[in-house]
Every structure is written in C-alpha cells, then in structure tokens.
Amino acid sequence: MVQEDSNDIMLVRGASGGSRARVSHAVVVIFLEFFAWGLLTTPMLTVLHETFPHHTFLMNGLVQGVKGLLSFLSAPLIGAMSDVWGRKSFLLITVFFTCAPIPLMRLSPWWYFALIAVSGVFAVTFSVIFAYVADITEEHERSTAYGLVSATFAASLVTSPAIGAYLSANYGDSLVVLIATVIAVVDIAFVFFVVPESLPDKMRLATWGLPSWEQADPFASLRRVGKDSTVLLICVTVFLSYLPEAGQYSSFFLYLRQVIEFSPAAIAAFIAMVGILSIIAQTVIFSILMRTIGNKKTVMLGLGFQIFQLAWYGFGSEPWMMWAAGTVAAMSSITFPAVSALVSRCASPEQQGVVQGMVTGIRGLCNGLGPALYGFIFFLFNVELNEPTLLNPVQPQPVTPTRPITPKSVIPGPPFLFGACSVLCAILVACFIPDHHQDLIKTTCSARKSSNASATHAQSANPMVTITSDTEDIEPLLQDSSL
C-alpha cells in the first residue's frame, strides 16, 4: 500500500499545467540569478568604495549583516509556506526580491545598499530551490541533483565577472547594470511562464491552509532542532563552517584588491578559475565521493579542504598564493551539497521546505554575522579601502613622505585564520554525526504516514476536529506540516 502511494505521488509530482518539473528548471533559475549578480562584481567594488569611502569593509559587513539576519528570520516561514502553497509562487517572490536592488546601483547607491539589506526578508532562493529539487527526485538521486545545482551557482560566476569587468572598462558601469537588470527580468519571466509547480497537487490540497507560527518561527525551529541530536549536530556544523565562508564571500574581492593588489582583470580570471574547478568538484568528484566514501565523510573532506584554504588565505601575501589557495577553495565547495543531501534525509517528502528553510535560516544567520565579524576584524587590524589605486589600479602612485611604503604583515588576513579555527570546530562536531541516522528516519516516517493520513482525512471531514500529539515523543522534523 505504501509503494502504491509512493508511485501515485511520483506520477503527479511536478505535474502542473500539463508540464513536468525538472531539475533543469531549478538550474536555469539559479544560473540566471547569480549570473546577473556576477556581472556586477567590478562595478559594485567601485560603488561600495564611493558610497562608503571610510571604513568600507565595516560598512559592507553591516549591510550584508542586516540582510543575513533578515534571511535567518524569514527562511523557516517561507519554507513552511512553500510546503503548503507550492514552490513556484515562492520561487517567484524570492527571485524578484533578490534581484530588485540591481537597477538601483546607478540610480541611487544609498537606496541600492538599503534595498540589499531589506531584501534579505525574501532572498532565500536556495532553500526553495533545494525543496523544489527534493520534490522531483528520489533519495538516491538527490545528492547528485544538489551537486548539479551548486555547480550551476559556480558556473554562473565563471564568465560573468570577466564580462562585467570588460564591459565596465570599455562602456561604463551603466551598461553593465542595464544588462544585469535585463537578465534578472528574464529570470523572473522564466519562473512565471516556464517553471511548473513541483509539489504534487494531492499534497498541497491535503495540507492547504496557513502553517502554524510554531512551525515557521525561526526560534521555534531551532528549539525543534535541539530535540534531534543528529540534526542538531548537522546544523552546528553548518553554522561553524558557513560563518567564515559568508564573511569571506562578502569581503574577499575587496581583500584581493586592497591587500594582494589584484587588478580587476585578475579578479575576474580568479573567479573564473575557481568557478570552473568548482563545477568539476561538485559534479564529477562529488558524485564519486558520495558513492565511494559516503555522505558524512564527503562533508568532512570538504571541511578539511576549507580549513586548508582559509589558512592559506590568512598567511598568503603574494598573488601566486591566492591562485594556489583558489584550487583548494574549489574542492571545499563540495561541503554545501553534501550537507544539503544529508539534511534532506532527515525529513519526509512533504516537509522538505521546512527543513531546507531551517538550514537556509542558519546560513542566513551566518550571512549576517560573518560579514559583520570579518568587517570588524579588518577594522581592528586597520585594513581599509582608502587608497586611490583601488579606483585606478593601472596608474602607479608616487611615493611621498605623506604616503610611506608599509611592509606587509606577517598575517595579512587575520579574519581568514579565525575562519580556519571555526571550521576546525565544525569538523570536530561532524565527527559525531551518525552514519545511519537516515535508516531510523525512514522507519519512523513509514510508521507515521498511515496515522497522519487518517488524521488529515478526519480533519477534512470535520473541520472542528482538533488533532493533538505529544511533541516530546515525536521527532521534531518529522511532524506533518499541516499540524
């Protein structure tokens, strides 16, 4: 009977408007969104410095910090609501608000950075995308699909920064912003007109209604995590590993310009190299590792590469060191799809939005704390964007008594060393994640499906019936999202 229900769900899964949801739909959405933002890599460095000429790293950290904290608060709610109302509408909302700040870069830089911060309320595309992929894939296919989506994120950044830098240098920033805006509009139109719904109609009708605030509240979701030791370990690992990654992502290109003295062309080439290697790592190498050493060991291997990468960035003072560390950074990119696949096994199919929203919420918290922390550490060590060579690095500046040559520090990047210590703690926590927790979850889910189905039927037959359960005896992530 369970097998028949599963087959029935697979037949209607992704059926909406006569089309079938595919992983390729998620791939296109992610690619267009981050390709548009990748074009703005070079113009954004200039606008950031012009808008905040003093304490640039610190202000960048504060802007990204507000955005991340808002994402942390909203991601569980959006994930829970997508479990009820479907993925497509929330894909449309998240893509729209993520791309909304782009046209304001040239119109009003202050409003641009303000909207970036506020857009964090809906800028949680990855949580909805991973729930979308979970809807249309079997469990044994999911890790490969997650790797493909993550590799698409890297692919979108392979050429877009170089294209943006070239167009900016030859035609000005306004053209780059215009092209990025057009691509963002195309992405929104693609979601609206092409992307089908992935959540089966039967599941949406069975759970139709508002999700409870207890389920969507980010702090309540953290309390539910604490009741499942395995999921708690996974989430702590995500927090400790993504905190330095978020800080690095927000400030690394500025760091290359200021400390390592990369040119805009070199930054674009660096991004392209890391992106190409990340695509290979997250598709070919990731699939091989998942088959040979398993999910948990793949996570730990990715964390090991991340420690090596951050330590190299912290002590590296020459351009060749950054290029060498970039190859290691590409290998560390396997961590996120491996963790996402691991977490997806801790929830039933109808709750992928909740669990992915919870993980995205933790990542959003890191997106808030990481940039602010990195900006503060840079501020403490007097690393600022206050040199005119940043805006015109091709022209050498004369050495004058008021502008002495300062020797390079023994530790050029202190925040990266802090990040390496944080990831070391993450890998220690990951050691305690059990290898076979998913087997227990499958058994528990199967035992509860029949009771949840009968309860849903009773509630639909009599709306006045109140369903109760002992939350202390039930795995927190396995409760029906309609309760």
C-alpha positions as CSV (number, residue, x, y, z in Angstrom):
1,M,0.0,0.0,0.0
2,V,2.9,2.4,0.8
3,Q,4.5,1.5,-2.5
4,E,1.3,2.3,-4.4
5,D,1.0,5.7,-2.6
6,S,4.6,6.4,-3.4
7,N,4.1,5.6,-7.1
8,D,1.0,7.7,-7.2
9,I,2.8,10.6,-5.8
10,M,5.6,10.2,-8.3
11,L,3.1,10.3,-11.1
12,V,1.6,13.6,-10.1
13,R,4.9,15.0,-8.7
14,G,5.8,18.0,-10.8
15,A,2.6,17.9,-12.8
16,S,1.2,21.4,-13.2
17,G,-0.3,23.0,-16.2
18,G,0.5,20.0,-18.4
19,S,4.2,20.2,-17.9
20,R,6.6,18.3,-15.6
21,A,9.0,19.9,-13.2
22,R,12.6,19.0,-13.8
23,V,16.0,19.7,-12.2
24,S,16.9,21.7,-15.3
25,H,14.2,24.3,-14.3
26,A,16.0,24.9,-11.0
27,V,19.4,25.0,-12.7
28,V,18.2,27.8,-15.1
29,V,16.7,29.9,-12.3
30,I,19.9,29.7,-10.2
31,F,22.2,30.3,-13.2
32,L,20.3,33.5,-14.4
33,E,20.0,35.0,-10.9
34,F,23.7,34.7,-10.0
35,F,24.9,35.5,-13.5
36,A,23.2,38.8,-13.2
37,W,24.8,39.5,-9.8
38,G,28.2,38.2,-11.1
39,L,28.2,40.9,-13.8
40,L,28.1,43.5,-11.1
41,T,31.3,42.3,-9.3
42,T,33.6,45.0,-10.5
43,P,31.0,47.9,-10.6
44,M,30.0,47.0,-7.1
45,L,33.5,47.4,-5.7
46,T,33.6,50.9,-7.2
47,V,30.2,51.9,-5.9
48,L,30.9,50.4,-2.5
49,H,34.1,52.5,-2.1
50,E,32.4,55.7,-3.5
51,T,29.4,55.3,-1.2
52,F,31.4,54.4,1.9
53,P,34.9,56.0,1.5
54,H,35.7,55.4,5.2
55,H,35.5,52.0,6.9
56,T,34.4,50.3,3.7
57,F,34.9,46.8,5.0
58,L,32.9,47.6,8.1
59,M,30.0,49.2,6.3
60,N,29.9,46.3,3.8
61,G,29.8,43.9,6.7
62,L,26.9,45.8,8.3
63,V,24.9,45.8,5.0
64,Q,25.4,42.1,4.5
65,G,24.8,41.5,8.2
66,V,21.3,43.1,8.2
67,K,20.4,41.1,5.0
68,G,21.6,37.8,6.6
69,L,19.7,38.3,9.9
70,L,16.5,39.1,8.0
71,S,17.1,35.9,6.0
72,F,17.5,33.9,9.2
73,L,14.2,35.2,10.5
74,S,12.2,34.6,7.3
75,A,13.7,31.4,5.8
76,P,11.8,28.9,8.0
77,L,8.5,30.8,7.4
78,I,9.0,30.8,3.6
79,G,10.0,27.2,3.7
80,A,6.9,26.1,5.7
81,M,4.6,28.2,3.5
82,S,6.1,26.7,0.3
83,D,5.2,23.2,1.8
84,V,1.6,24.4,1.9
85,W,1.1,26.6,-1.1
86,G,3.7,25.2,-3.5
87,R,7.2,26.1,-4.6
88,K,6.6,28.2,-7.8
89,S,4.9,31.2,-6.1
90,F,7.7,31.5,-3.6
91,L,10.4,31.0,-6.2
92,L,8.9,34.0,-8.0
93,I,8.9,36.0,-4.8
94,T,12.5,35.1,-3.8
95,V,13.9,35.7,-7.2
96,F,12.1,39.0,-7.6
97,F,13.3,40.5,-4.3
98,T,16.8,39.1,-4.6
99,C,17.2,40.9,-8.0
100,A,15.2,44.0,-7.1
101,P,18.3,46.1,-5.9
102,I,20.2,45.7,-9.2
103,P,18.7,48.7,-11.2
104,L,19.3,51.0,-8.2
105,M,23.1,50.6,-8.3
106,R,23.4,53.5,-10.7
107,L,20.1,55.3,-9.9
108,S,20.7,55.7,-6.2
109,P,23.6,53.9,-4.4
110,W,22.3,54.6,-1.0
111,W,18.9,53.1,-1.9
112,Y,20.8,50.2,-3.6
113,F,22.5,49.2,-0.4
114,A,19.4,49.8,1.7
115,L,17.3,47.6,-0.5
116,I,20.1,44.9,-0.5
117,A,19.8,44.8,3.3
118,V,16.0,44.8,3.3
119,S,15.8,42.2,0.5
120,G,17.1,39.6,3.0
121,V,13.5,39.0,4.1
122,F,12.9,37.2,0.8
123,A,16.4,36.5,-0.5
124,V,16.3,32.8,0.3
125,T,16.1,31.3,-3.2
126,F,18.4,28.3,-2.4
127,S,16.0,27.0,0.3
128,V,13.1,26.9,-2.1
129,I,15.2,25.6,-4.9
130,F,16.5,22.6,-2.8
131,A,12.9,21.9,-1.7
132,Y,11.9,22.0,-5.4
133,V,14.7,19.5,-6.3
134,A,13.7,17.3,-3.4
135,D,10.1,17.2,-4.7
136,I,11.1,15.8,-8.1
137,T,14.0,13.4,-7.2
138,E,14.3,10.1,-5.4
139,E,16.6,10.0,-2.4
140,H,19.4,8.2,-4.2
141,E,19.3,10.9,-7.0
142,R,19.1,13.9,-4.6
143,S,22.8,14.3,-3.8
144,T,23.7,14.4,-7.5
145,A,21.0,16.9,-8.2
146,Y,22.1,19.1,-5.3
147,G,25.7,18.9,-6.6
148,L,24.4,20.0,-10.0
149,V,22.5,23.0,-8.6
150,S,25.6,24.1,-6.6
151,A,27.8,23.6,-9.6
152,T,25.4,25.8,-11.6
153,F,26.0,28.5,-9.0
154,A,29.7,28.3,-9.6
155,A,29.1,28.1,-13.4
156,S,27.2,31.4,-13.3
157,L,30.3,33.1,-11.8
158,V,32.8,31.6,-14.3
159,T,32.3,34.2,-17.0
160,S,30.0,36.9,-15.6
161,P,32.6,38.8,-13.6
162,A,35.0,38.9,-16.5
163,I,32.2,40.0,-18.9
164,G,31.2,42.6,-16.4
165,A,34.8,43.9,-15.9
166,Y,35.3,44.1,-19.7
167,L,32.0,46.0,-20.3
168,S,32.6,48.3,-17.4
169,A,36.1,49.2,-18.6
170,N,35.0,49.9,-22.2
171,Y,31.4,51.1,-22.0
172,G,30.9,52.1,-18.4
173,D,29.1,50.7,-15.3
174,S,25.6,51.9,-16.5
175,L,25.6,49.4,-19.4
176,V,26.6,46.5,-17.0
177,V,23.8,47.4,-14.7
178,L,21.3,47.6,-17.6
179,I,22.4,44.1,-18.9
180,A,22.2,42.6,-15.3
181,T,18.7,44.1,-14.9
182,V,17.5,42.6,-18.2
183,I,18.9,39.2,-17.2
184,A,17.1,39.5,-13.8
185,V,13.8,40.3,-15.6
186,V,14.3,37.3,-17.9
187,D,14.8,35.1,-14.8
188,I,11.6,36.4,-13.2
189,A,9.7,35.8,-16.5
190,F,11.2,32.3,-16.8
191,V,9.8,31.4,-13.3
192,F,6.4,32.9,-14.1
193,F,5.8,31.5,-17.6
194,V,8.0,28.3,-17.8
195,V,8.7,26.8,-14.4
196,P,6.0,24.3,-13.4
197,E,4.9,23.6,-9.9
198,S,6.9,20.7,-8.3
199,L,4.8,20.0,-5.2
200,P,2.1,17.4,-6.0
201,D,-1.5,18.7,-6.1
202,K,-2.6,16.0,-3.7
203,M,0.0,17.1,-1.1
204,R,-0.9,20.7,-1.4
205,L,-4.7,20.0,-1.1
206,A,-4.1,17.8,1.9
207,T,-2.1,20.5,3.7
208,W,-3.9,23.6,2.4
209,G,-4.0,26.4,4.9
210,L,-1.7,28.5,6.9
211,P,1.3,26.9,8.6
212,S,1.4,27.3,12.3
213,W,3.6,30.0,13.7
214,E,5.2,27.4,16.0
215,Q,6.5,25.6,12.9
216,A,7.6,28.7,10.9
217,D,9.0,30.7,13.8
218,P,12.8,30.6,13.4
219,F,13.5,30.4,17.1
220,A,10.9,27.6,17.4
221,S,12.6,25.7,14.6
222,L,15.9,26.0,16.5
223,R,14.2,24.5,19.5
224,R,12.9,21.6,17.4
225,V,16.4,21.0,16.2
226,G,17.6,20.6,19.7
227,K,15.3,17.6,20.2
228,D,17.0,15.7,17.4
229,S,20.7,15.2,18.3
230,T,21.7,14.2,14.7
231,V,20.1,17.3,13.1
232,L,21.5,19.4,15.9
233,L,25.0,18.2,15.0
234,I,24.4,18.9,11.3
235,C,23.1,22.4,12.0
236,V,26.0,23.3,14.3
237,T,28.4,22.0,11.6
238,V,26.6,24.2,9.0
239,F,26.9,27.2,11.3
240,L,30.5,26.8,12.2
241,S,31.6,26.1,8.6
242,Y,29.4,28.7,6.8
243,L,30.2,31.6,9.2
244,P,33.7,32.1,7.8
245,E,32.5,31.3,4.3
246,A,29.9,34.1,4.5
247,G,32.4,36.5,5.8
248,Q,34.9,35.5,3.1
249,Y,32.4,35.8,0.3
250,S,31.4,39.3,1.3
251,S,34.9,40.8,1.5
252,F,37.3,38.6,-0.4
253,F,37.2,40.5,-3.7
254,L,37.8,43.7,-1.8
255,Y,40.6,42.0,0.1
256,L,42.3,40.9,-3.2
257,R,42.1,44.5,-4.5
258,Q,43.4,46.1,-1.3
259,V,45.9,43.7,0.3
260,I,47.1,41.5,-2.6
261,E,46.8,44.2,-5.2
262,F,44.9,42.2,-7.8
263,S,43.7,44.1,-10.9
264,P,40.0,43.9,-11.9
265,A,41.1,41.6,-14.8
266,A,43.0,39.3,-12.3
267,I,39.9,39.2,-10.0
268,A,37.7,38.1,-12.9
269,A,40.2,35.5,-14.0
270,F,40.5,34.2,-10.4
271,I,36.7,33.9,-10.1
272,A,36.6,32.1,-13.5
273,M,39.3,29.6,-12.4
274,V,37.7,28.8,-9.1
275,G,34.3,28.6,-10.7
276,I,35.4,26.1,-13.4
277,L,37.2,23.9,-10.8
278,S,34.2,24.1,-8.5
279,I,31.9,22.8,-11.3
280,I,34.2,19.8,-11.7
281,A,34.4,19.3,-8.0
282,Q,30.6,19.5,-7.4
283,T,29.7,17.2,-10.3
284,V,32.3,14.6,-11.1
285,I,34.3,14.5,-7.9
286,F,31.3,14.9,-5.7
287,S,29.4,12.0,-7.3
288,I,32.4,9.8,-7.0
289,L,33.0,10.7,-3.3
290,M,29.3,10.1,-2.4
291,R,29.4,6.7,-3.9
292,T,32.7,5.6,-2.5
293,I,33.1,7.2,0.9
294,G,29.6,8.2,1.7
295,N,27.7,11.3,2.7
296,K,29.3,12.0,6.1
297,K,32.9,11.5,5.0
298,T,32.3,13.7,2.0
299,V,31.2,16.5,4.3
300,M,34.3,16.1,6.5
301,L,36.6,16.0,3.5
302,G,35.1,19.3,2.2
303,L,35.6,20.8,5.6
304,G,39.3,19.7,5.6
305,F,39.8,21.5,2.3
306,Q,38.1,24.6,3.7
307,I,40.5,24.7,6.7
308,F,43.5,24.4,4.4
309,Q,42.1,27.1,2.1
310,L,41.3,29.6,4.9
311,A,44.7,29.2,6.5
312,W,46.4,29.7,3.1
313,Y,44.4,32.9,2.6
314,G,45.3,34.1,6.1
315,F,49.0,33.7,5.7
316,G,49.3,34.3,1.9
317,S,50.8,37.6,0.9
318,E,51.7,37.0,-2.7
319,P,49.3,36.7,-5.7
320,W,50.5,33.2,-6.6
321,M,49.5,32.0,-3.1
322,M,45.9,33.2,-3.7
323,W,45.8,31.3,-7.0
324,A,47.0,28.1,-5.3
325,A,44.6,28.5,-2.4
326,G,41.8,29.1,-5.0
327,T,42.2,25.5,-6.3
328,V,41.7,24.2,-2.7
329,A,38.7,26.5,-2.3
330,A,37.1,24.8,-5.3
331,M,37.4,21.4,-3.6
332,S,35.9,22.8,-0.4
333,S,32.8,23.6,-2.4
334,I,31.6,20.0,-2.1
335,T,30.6,20.7,1.5
336,F,27.3,22.5,0.9
337,P,25.6,20.0,-1.5
338,A,26.8,17.1,0.8
339,V,25.3,18.8,3.8
340,S,22.1,19.6,1.9
341,A,21.7,16.0,0.9
342,L,22.4,14.8,4.4
343,V,19.7,17.2,5.9
344,S,17.1,16.3,3.2
345,R,17.2,12.7,4.5
346,C,16.0,14.0,7.9
347,A,12.6,15.0,6.7
348,S,9.7,13.4,4.9
349,P,8.9,14.5,1.3
350,E,6.2,16.9,2.3
351,Q,8.5,18.7,4.7
352,Q,11.5,19.5,2.5
353,G,10.6,23.2,2.5
354,V,10.6,23.3,6.3
355,V,14.0,21.5,6.7
356,Q,15.7,23.3,3.9
357,G,14.3,26.6,5.2
358,M,15.7,25.8,8.6
359,V,19.2,25.2,7.1
360,T,18.9,28.3,4.9
361,G,17.9,30.2,8.0
362,I,21.1,29.2,9.8
363,R,23.1,30.1,6.7
364,G,21.2,33.4,6.7
365,L,22.3,34.0,10.3
366,C,25.9,33.3,9.2
367,N,25.3,35.7,6.3
368,G,24.5,38.3,9.0
369,L,27.2,37.5,11.5
370,G,30.0,36.5,9.1
371,P,30.4,39.8,7.1
372,A,29.9,41.9,10.2
373,L,32.6,39.8,12.0
374,Y,35.0,40.0,9.1
375,G,34.4,43.7,8.7
376,F,35.0,44.3,12.4
377,I,38.3,42.2,12.4
378,F,39.5,44.1,9.3
379,F,38.7,47.3,11.1
380,L,40.6,46.3,14.2
381,F,43.7,45.5,12.1
382,N,43.3,48.8,10.1
383,V,42.7,47.1,6.8
384,E,40.7,49.7,4.8
385,L,39.9,50.7,1.2
386,N,41.4,54.2,1.5
387,E,44.0,54.1,-1.4
388,P,43.4,55.9,-4.7
389,T,45.0,52.9,-6.5
390,L,41.8,51.0,-5.9
391,L,39.8,53.1,-8.3
392,N,42.5,53.3,-10.9
393,P,45.0,50.4,-10.2
394,V,46.7,50.7,-13.5
395,Q,48.3,54.1,-12.8
396,P,51.2,53.8,-10.2
397,Q,51.1,56.3,-7.4
398,P,54.3,58.2,-6.4
399,V,55.9,57.6,-3.1
400,T,55.8,60.7,-1.0
401,P,56.7,61.4,2.7
402,T,52.9,61.5,3.4
403,R,52.4,58.1,1.8
404,P,55.1,55.8,3.0
405,I,55.5,52.2,1.9
406,T,54.3,50.0,4.6
407,P,55.7,46.4,5.0
408,K,53.3,43.5,4.6
409,S,52.1,42.0,7.8
410,V,53.1,38.5,8.8
411,I,49.4,37.6,8.9
412,P,47.8,39.7,6.1
413,G,44.3,38.2,6.6
414,P,43.5,37.7,10.3
415,P,39.8,37.0,9.7
416,F,40.7,34.0,7.5
417,L,42.7,32.5,10.3
418,F,39.7,32.9,12.6
419,G,37.6,31.2,10.0
420,A,40.0,28.3,9.8
421,C,39.6,27.8,13.6
422,S,35.8,27.9,13.3
423,V,35.9,25.2,10.5
424,L,38.2,23.1,12.7
425,C,35.5,23.1,15.3
426,A,32.9,22.2,12.6
427,I,34.9,19.2,11.6
428,L,35.2,18.0,15.2
429,V,31.4,18.3,15.6
430,A,30.8,16.5,12.3
431,C,32.8,13.5,13.6
432,F,29.9,12.8,16.0
433,I,27.2,12.7,13.2
434,P,26.0,9.1,13.0
435,D,26.3,7.4,9.6
436,H,22.9,5.6,9.6
437,H,20.5,8.1,11.1
438,Q,18.5,8.1,7.9
439,D,17.5,4.5,8.3
440,L,15.8,5.3,11.6
441,I,14.1,8.2,9.9
442,K,12.7,6.1,7.1
443,T,11.3,3.6,9.5
444,T,9.8,6.4,11.7
445,C,8.3,8.1,8.6
446,S,6.7,4.9,7.3
447,A,5.2,4.2,10.7
448,R,3.6,7.6,10.9
449,K,2.4,8.1,7.3
450,S,-0.8,6.0,7.9
451,S,-1.7,7.8,11.1
452,N,-1.0,11.2,9.5
453,A,-3.2,10.3,6.5
454,S,-6.1,9.2,8.7
455,A,-5.8,12.3,10.8
456,T,-5.8,14.5,7.8
457,H,-8.9,12.7,6.4
458,A,-10.7,13.1,9.7
459,Q,-9.8,16.8,9.9
460,S,-11.1,17.4,6.3
461,A,-14.3,15.5,7.0
462,N,-14.9,17.5,10.2
463,P,-13.1,20.9,10.4
464,M,-14.0,21.2,14.1
465,V,-11.8,18.2,15.0
466,T,-8.6,19.1,16.8
467,I,-5.7,16.9,16.3
468,T,-3.3,16.6,19.2
469,S,0.0,14.9,19.6
470,D,2.8,14.5,22.1
471,T,5.6,16.7,20.7
472,E,8.0,15.3,23.2
473,D,7.7,11.8,21.8
474,I,7.8,12.7,18.1
475,E,10.9,13.6,16.1
476,P,10.6,17.4,15.7
477,L,11.4,17.4,12.0
478,L,9.0,14.6,11.1
479,Q,5.7,16.1,12.1
480,D,3.2,16.7,9.4
481,S,3.4,20.4,8.3
482,S,-0.3,20.7,8.4
483,L,-0.5,20.1,12.2
